[in-house]
Structure formats: C-alpha cells, structure tokens
Amino acid sequence: MLTNQVVANYPDGMQHTIFKSTEPSMTAKEMEELLVRLDDLWQGRKSTKDRW
C-alpha cells in the first residue's frame, strides 16, 4: 500500500517514520484555510480558525 509518509529504512531492516504528509485530497482545502488565516493576520483581523 502506498502512503504519504517519509520513512527511513535502516540497513538492519528497521524503519522509522520521519513525517506524514498531507493526503492529496486535503491539500486544496488546507491551503485555502492557510491563505484565509494569513490574510486575516495581514489585515489585522482575528482569525476564525485558532489552530496556531
């Protein structure tokens, strides 16, 4: 199964997940939310999304 994660493969066979990237189907929505939040910051408005 193919996933959106970066994995380090070590010579002894161990694997370590470095990070999990955003699923392609979510990228457009997340980028739009990011741009809205950045615009709110630049305009001096309090963002409606307080995840930062």
HELIX and SHEET records of a PDB file:
HELIX    1   1 PRO A   24  GLN A   43  1                                  20    
SHEET    1   A 2 GLN A   5  ASN A   9  0                                        
SHEET    2   A 2 GLN A  15  LYS A  20 -1                                        
END                                                                             
